[in-house]
């Protein structure tokens, strides 16, 4: 049986390649706005590919959207829309990225589909230096809890 986590990783790598190809095609179309959009898409394509192998904490803390199907799906739909152009390579790249992006958004709402290990909250926490471990029936977190502050707010004479 095929590991579904491996399938998602391969799909992400293939889409990352199409993100970069589509971005280069966007840059080739010319103009300063296309250049900026292309660079943006190349960076997101590289980040998508790198996240399949390693989760660099310096980048991860600013890219929490990469740890859910919904976040990755919306990112892919956005990049697909940017790279979708009027020429063959742009059309092919854009459509492939858009289709996978929509599929990821749909996967977010199907609870029986488990995200790959690198798209889970635990992976995000570990990549930025926070660890969570299960002990007994309680979850212990290495993140220091903020000091509890108790405030009583009064509204219409009732304590809230």
FENSUL-V71942 format. One record per residue. N is the residue number from 1. PSI is psi in radians with two decimals (NA if undefined). OMEGA is omega as a letter, one per 20 degrees, with the letter a starting at -180 (none if undefined). NEAR is the number of other C-alpha atoms within 10 Angstrom. Layout:
[[N,PSI,OMEGA,NEAR] [N,PSI,OMEGA,NEAR]]
This chain:
[[1,2.47,a,3] [2,2.35,r,6] [3,2.08,a,8] [4,-0.54,r,13] [5,-0.72,r,16] [6,-0.69,r,13] [7,-0.81,r,12] [8,-0.65,r,16] [9,-0.75,r,20] [10,-0.76,r,14] [11,-0.77,r,13] [12,-0.68,r,21] [13,-0.77,r,20] [14,-0.78,r,16] [15,-0.65,r,24] [16,-0.72,r,25] [17,-0.77,r,19] [18,-0.54,r,24] [19,-0.76,a,31] [20,-0.75,r,23] [21,-0.81,r,22] [22,-0.63,r,29] [23,-0.74,r,32] [24,-0.72,r,21] [25,-0.64,r,23] [26,-0.73,r,27] [27,-0.72,a,19] [28,-0.54,r,12] [29,-0.39,r,16] [30,2.87,r,10] [31,2.59,a,10] [32,-0.77,r,10] [33,-0.68,r,11] [34,-0.63,r,19] [35,-0.83,a,18] [36,-0.78,r,14] [37,-0.71,r,18] [38,-0.78,r,26] [39,-0.77,r,17] [40,-0.81,a,15] [41,-0.62,r,27] [42,-0.78,r,22] [43,-0.76,r,16] [44,-0.64,r,19] [45,-0.77,r,26] [46,-0.74,a,15] [47,-0.71,r,19] [48,-0.76,a,23] [49,-0.79,a,20] [50,-0.67,a,14] [51,-0.24,r,20] [52,-0.26,a,19] [53,-0.67,a,11] [54,2.56,r,11] [55,1.53,a,18] [56,2.15,a,14] [57,-0.59,a,15] [58,-0.60,a,10] [59,-0.67,a,13] [60,-0.70,a,20] [61,-0.37,r,15] [62,0.04,a,10] [63,0.84,a,14] [64,-0.33,r,15] [65,-0.33,a,17] [66,0.02,a,21] [67,0.49,r,21] [68,2.71,r,19] [69,-0.71,a,25] [70,-0.82,r,20] [71,-0.82,r,19] [72,-0.66,r,24] [73,-0.80,r,25] [74,-0.68,r,18] [75,-0.81,a,22] [76,-0.70,r,31] [77,-0.72,r,24] [78,-0.85,r,17] [79,-0.69,r,27] [80,-0.70,r,29] [81,-0.65,r,16] [82,-0.75,a,21] [83,-0.28,r,32] [84,2.00,a,24] [85,-2.73,a,19] [86,-0.07,a,11] [87,2.82,a,11] [88,-0.87,a,11] [89,-0.70,r,18] [90,-0.72,r,24] [91,-0.84,a,18] [92,-0.85,a,19] [93,-0.84,a,25] [94,-0.78,a,27] [95,-0.77,r,19] [96,-0.80,a,19] [97,-0.76,r,30] [98,-0.79,a,25] [99,-0.78,r,14] [100,-0.68,r,19] [101,-0.80,r,25] [102,-0.70,r,18] [103,-0.71,r,16] [104,-0.73,r,24] [105,-0.74,r,20] [106,-0.72,r,13] [107,-0.55,r,18] [108,-0.60,a,19] [109,-0.07,r,11] [110,1.77,a,10] [111,-0.29,a,8] [112,-0.22,r,8] [113,2.04,r,12] [114,2.31,r,14] [115,2.68,r,18] [116,2.82,a,19] [117,-0.55,a,15] [118,0.03,r,20] [119,0.30,a,23] [120,2.77,a,15] [121,-0.64,r,14] [122,-0.71,r,15] [123,-0.70,r,18] [124,-0.86,a,24] [125,-0.77,a,19] [126,-0.61,a,14] [127,-0.44,r,19] [128,0.14,r,16] [129,0.06,r,12] [130,2.40,r,14] [131,2.51,r,15] [132,2.32,r,14] [133,2.61,a,11] [134,2.20,r,9] [135,1.98,a,8] [136,-2.23,r,7] [137,0.19,a,6] [138,2.62,r,8] [139,2.14,r,9] [140,2.43,r,12] [141,2.44,r,13] [142,-0.03,r,11] [143,2.16,a,11] [144,2.34,r,7] [145,2.41,r,7] [146,2.66,r,6] [147,2.34,a,6] [148,2.27,r,6] [149,2.22,a,6] [150,2.15,r,6] [151,2.43,r,7] [152,2.11,r,8] [153,2.37,a,9] [154,2.23,a,9] [155,2.05,r,8] [156,0.63,r,6] [157,-0.09,a,7] [158,2.49,r,7] [159,2.26,a,8] [160,NA,none,9]]
